[in-house]
Amino acid sequence: MLRAMIDPEQIRLISLVNPDGSEVILSNLGAGIVSVVVPDRQGRMADVALGYRDPADYCNDGPCMGKVPGRFANRIALGRFSVAGKEYSLSINNGPNHLHGGPGDESYANRLWDVKETPSGVTFILDSPDGDAGYPGAVHVEAAYSWSEDHILELRLTATSDAETVVNLTNHAYFNLKGEEVGDVTGHFLQLRASRYLSTSDSLIPVGEPAPVAGTPMDFTIPKAIGRELHADFPAINYGKGYDNCFVIDGWKEGEVQKVAVLSEETSGRTLEVFTDAPGIQVYTGNWLEGCPVSKSGKAYHDYDGVALECQYFPDSPNRPDFPFRTLKPGEVYENTIVFSFK
């Protein structure tokens, strides 16, 4: 078991604190977000990021709680892709497919990253050798976090490689704006800058062209309660027991950061705005949180207790030349900027 491979003494927690007491706690295990403490409309603080009481529970956990998965986040069909005319085979760990870089410590989410503290925050660094988990090329990855006095948590993900390869990085934090210990997120309202989504097979691999959200339970172009159609009889929802879908960001331009999502919760008055330069956002409503390790407050998590808003390339992009995806070549830099702005 992976937990036996990680010395808990090597897990570092780094705290970034604002003058008003708002705090972000990050971990070198998976370059992860452990905690985000922000005020509600009355100025009362609460931790709005799901996480575990025992730091060692983050090792090889199913939900990939708060961490940076890789080398390729999301799914690759049958674990196969080709680069420069050569086919590569990866581990299968999600039905018939490869997910989040593979099982156990094949995934970047389950590794100890090096830590470099910076004036604005902290940068986590990982070197992934050629052939790592079956991927070509030696890749250098950095995850740079900053936390502003305006409650803006910015993550800049970059990677370089000595050979052509595929890279797709994101952050897998789950948010509950009421507080990580306060029930589910079905009453949260979500709005997405996305008039299309990726229809998939029953193993959540995209099929066909992006489909319009209009007239379907996938429509979040105007704010809608997450729970309103969470259990609708609709294939895209039935396959994942809730939302686990990639939405196509309207007006995407490579390298341009734009607001793509707004999550709000009425009782606390908290709002989370998400910005990115990625072309897609995977919305996952924590459909399988039941049975994962206990929370930081000691409560058991249940399905739908948090929502992940994962900014990234589309799933199975290496096998879809029609998707907005580029392989990473020597001399180039992969970049993905994700901004979580709490109001």
C-alpha positions in Angstrom: 0.0 0.0 0.0 1.3 3.4 -0.9 0.9 4.8 2.6 3.8 2.5 3.7 6.0 4.0 1.0 5.6 7.6 2.2 7.3 8.6 5.4 4.7 10.9 7.2 7.7 12.8 8.5 8.5 13.9 5.0 5.0 15.4 4.4 5.3 19.2 4.8 2.4 21.6 5.3 3.0 25.2 4.3 0.7 28.0 5.6 0.0 31.2 3.7 -1.8 33.7 6.0 -3.4 37.1 5.2 -3.6 40.0 7.7 -7.3 39.3 8.3 -6.5 35.7 9.3 -7.6 34.1 6.0 -5.3 31.1 5.4 -4.4 28.6 2.8 -2.5 25.4 3.7 -0.6 23.5 1.0 1.2 20.2 1.1 4.2 18.8 -0.7 2.3 15.5 -1.1 0.8 16.0 -4.5 1.4 19.7 -4.5 -2.0 19.8 -2.9 -4.5 22.3 -1.4 -5.2 21.1 2.1 -7.2 24.0 3.5 -8.7 27.4 2.5 -10.1 29.4 5.4 -12.1 32.5 4.3 -14.8 34.7 5.8 -18.5 34.6 5.2 -20.7 37.7 4.9 -20.5 38.2 8.6 -16.8 37.9 8.7 -16.9 34.4 10.3 -14.1 32.1 9.1 -14.6 28.6 7.8 -12.5 26.1 5.9 -14.1 25.7 2.5 -11.8 23.0 1.0 -12.4 19.4 1.7 -9.5 17.4 3.2 -8.5 14.8 5.7 -7.6 14.8 9.4 -4.5 12.5 8.9 -2.0 13.9 6.4 -1.0 10.3 5.5 -4.6 9.7 4.3 -3.8 11.8 1.2 -1.6 9.0 0.0 -3.3 7.1 -2.9 -6.8 8.2 -1.9 -9.5 7.7 -4.4 -10.9 11.2 -4.6 -7.4 12.7 -5.3 -8.2 15.3 -2.7 -6.9 18.7 -3.4 -3.9 17.4 -5.3 -2.2 17.8 -8.8 -2.6 14.7 -10.8 -0.4 13.9 -13.8 1.4 13.3 -16.1 -2.1 13.4 -17.7 -5.1 14.5 -15.6 -8.4 12.9 -16.5 -8.8 9.9 -18.8 -7.0 8.4 -21.7 -9.0 5.7 -23.6 -7.7 2.2 -23.0 -4.5 3.7 -21.7 -3.1 4.1 -25.2 -1.8 7.1 -27.3 0.8 7.8 -29.9 3.5 10.4 -30.1 5.9 10.9 -33.0 4.6 7.8 -34.6 5.2 5.5 -31.6 2.4 4.0 -29.5 2.6 4.0 -25.7 0.6 1.9 -23.3 -0.2 3.0 -19.8 -1.7 1.5 -16.7 -5.5 0.9 -16.6 -7.0 2.1 -13.4 -10.5 3.4 -14.2 -12.7 0.8 -15.9 -11.0 0.2 -19.3 -9.1 3.5 -19.1 -6.1 5.3 -17.7 -7.0 8.1 -15.1 -5.0 10.9 -13.6 -1.5 9.5 -14.5 -2.1 6.0 -13.2 -2.6 4.1 -9.9 -0.6 4.6 -6.7 2.7 6.5 -7.0 2.5 6.4 -10.8 0.4 9.6 -10.4 2.1 12.9 -9.5 -0.7 13.3 -7.0 0.9 10.6 -4.8 4.5 11.9 -4.8 6.4 14.1 -2.6 7.4 17.3 -4.5 10.3 19.5 -3.6 9.4 22.8 -2.0 10.7 26.3 -2.8 9.3 29.1 -0.8 8.9 32.4 -2.7 8.0 36.0 -1.8 4.5 35.5 -3.0 3.9 31.9 -1.9 5.4 28.5 -2.6 6.5 26.5 -5.6 6.4 22.7 -5.7 8.8 21.0 -8.1 8.8 17.5 -9.5 11.2 15.8 -12.0 9.6 12.9 -13.9 12.1 10.7 -15.7 11.7 9.4 -19.3 9.5 6.3 -19.2 7.8 7.3 -15.9 4.5 5.5 -15.7 4.9 4.6 -19.4 5.1 8.2 -20.7 7.9 9.4 -23.0 10.3 12.2 -22.1 11.9 13.5 -18.9 9.6 16.2 -17.7 10.2 19.0 -15.2 7.0 20.2 -13.5 6.4 23.2 -11.3 3.2 24.2 -9.4 3.5 27.8 -8.1 0.9 29.0 -5.6 0.3 32.5 -4.4 -2.3 33.8 -1.9 -3.3 37.5 -2.0 -4.8 39.9 0.5 -7.9 39.9 -1.7 -8.5 36.1 -1.1 -7.2 35.1 -4.5 -5.4 31.8 -4.7 -3.5 31.5 -7.9 -1.9 28.3 -9.3 0.5 28.4 -12.2 1.3 25.0 -13.6 4.3 24.7 -16.0 6.2 21.8 -17.5 9.1 21.3 -19.9 10.3 18.1 -21.5 13.4 16.7 -23.3 11.3 14.7 -25.7 7.9 15.0 -27.3 5.2 13.9 -24.8 1.7 14.6 -23.5 1.0 16.7 -20.4 -2.3 17.7 -18.8 -2.2 19.2 -15.3 -4.9 20.6 -13.0 -5.8 20.9 -9.4 -8.4 18.5 -7.9 -9.6 20.5 -4.9 -13.2 20.0 -3.7 -15.0 23.0 -2.4 -18.0 23.5 -0.1 -18.6 27.1 0.6 -20.6 26.5 3.7 -17.6 24.8 5.3 -15.9 21.5 4.7 -17.9 19.9 7.6 -21.3 21.3 6.7 -23.3 18.9 4.6 -23.5 18.7 0.8 -23.2 21.2 -2.1 -26.5 20.4 -3.8 -27.8 23.9 -2.8 -24.8 25.7 -4.2 -25.4 27.6 -7.4 -23.1 27.1 -10.3 -22.7 29.1 -13.5 -20.4 28.1 -16.3 -19.1 30.0 -19.4 -19.9 26.9 -21.5 -22.6 26.4 -24.0 -21.3 23.0 -25.0 -20.1 19.9 -23.1 -18.4 16.6 -24.1 -20.8 13.7 -24.5 -19.1 10.5 -23.5 -19.3 6.7 -23.5 -20.4 5.0 -20.3 -16.7 4.9 -19.3 -16.6 8.7 -19.6 -14.5 8.9 -22.8 -15.6 11.7 -25.1 -17.5 10.5 -28.2 -18.5 12.6 -31.3 -18.5 16.4 -31.3 -19.2 18.7 -28.4 -22.9 18.8 -27.7 -25.0 21.9 -26.9 -26.1 22.2 -23.2 -29.3 24.1 -24.2 -32.4 22.2 -23.1 -30.5 19.6 -21.1 -29.5 19.1 -17.5 -26.0 20.2 -18.5 -27.0 23.8 -18.9 -25.3 26.0 -16.4 -25.1 29.1 -18.6 -27.3 30.8 -16.1 -26.8 30.1 -12.3 -28.5 26.9 -11.3 -28.5 24.8 -8.1 -26.2 21.9 -8.5 -28.8 19.5 -7.0 -31.6 20.7 -9.3 -31.0 18.1 -12.0 -28.2 16.1 -10.3 -30.2 12.9 -10.6 -32.0 13.6 -13.9 -32.5 10.6 -16.2 -29.9 11.8 -18.7 -26.9 9.7 -20.0 -24.2 12.2 -19.2 -25.4 12.2 -15.5 -26.3 8.5 -15.3 -22.8 7.4 -16.3 -21.2 9.1 -13.3 -24.0 9.0 -10.7 -24.0 12.8 -10.9 -21.9 15.4 -12.8 -18.5 14.2 -13.9 -18.3 16.1 -17.2 -16.0 18.3 -19.2 -17.5 21.5 -20.4 -16.1 23.4 -23.4 -15.2 27.0 -22.4 -16.8 29.6 -24.7 -14.4 32.0 -26.4 -11.3 30.1 -25.4 -8.1 31.5 -26.8 -4.7 29.9 -26.1 -2.9 31.7 -23.3 -5.8 34.0 -22.4 -7.0 33.8 -18.8 -10.7 34.4 -18.5 -13.5 33.8 -15.9 -15.1 30.4 -16.6 -17.1 29.5 -13.5 -18.9 31.1 -10.5 -19.9 29.0 -7.5 -22.1 30.6 -4.8 -23.8 29.6 -1.6 -26.6 31.7 -0.2 -26.5 31.0 3.6 -22.8 32.0 4.0 -22.8 34.6 1.2 -19.5 33.1 -0.1 -18.8 33.1 -3.8 -15.9 31.4 -5.7 -14.9 32.7 -9.1 -12.7 30.5 -11.2 -10.4 31.8 -13.9 -8.2 29.8 -16.3 -6.5 29.8 -19.7 -7.4 26.1 -20.2 -10.0 25.1 -22.9 -12.1 22.9 -20.6 -13.5 22.6 -17.1 -14.3 19.2 -15.6 -17.2 19.5 -13.1 -17.2 16.7 -10.6 -19.8 16.7 -7.8 -18.0 14.3 -5.5 -20.2 11.4 -6.6 -18.1 8.8 -4.8 -16.9 10.5 -1.6 -18.7 8.0 0.6 -16.1 5.9 2.5 -13.1 8.1 2.0 -11.0 9.1 5.1 -12.6 11.3 7.7 -12.5 15.1 7.3 -10.3 17.6 9.1 -13.1 18.2 11.5 -13.5 14.4 12.1 -16.8 13.9 10.2 -17.4 11.2 7.6 -17.7 12.5 4.1 -20.7 11.5 2.0 -21.4 11.7 -1.7 -21.9 15.3 -3.0 -20.2 16.9 0.0 -17.9 18.9 -2.3 -17.6 20.0 -6.0 -14.3 20.0 -8.0 -13.9 22.5 -10.8 -10.9 21.1 -12.7 -9.5 23.4 -15.4 -7.6 21.4 -18.0 -7.4 20.0 -21.6 -10.2 17.7 -22.6 -10.1 14.0 -21.6 -8.5 11.7 -24.1 -7.1 14.6 -26.0 -4.0 12.7 -27.2 -6.3 10.5 -29.3 -8.5 13.3 -30.6 -6.8 15.5 -33.2 -9.9 17.6 -33.4 -9.5 18.7 -29.7 -7.5 21.9 -28.7 -4.4 20.1 -27.6 -0.7 20.2 -28.4 1.9 17.7 -27.4 4.8 19.2 -25.4 8.0 19.3 -27.4 11.6 20.1 -26.3 12.1 23.9 -26.0 8.4 24.5 -25.4 6.7 25.3 -22.1 3.4 23.8 -21.0 1.3 26.3 -19.0 -2.0 26.2 -17.2 -3.1 29.0 -14.9 -5.9 28.5 -12.5 -7.2 31.2 -10.2 -9.7 30.7 -7.3 -11.1 34.1 -6.2 -13.1 34.0 -3.0 -15.6 36.8 -2.4 
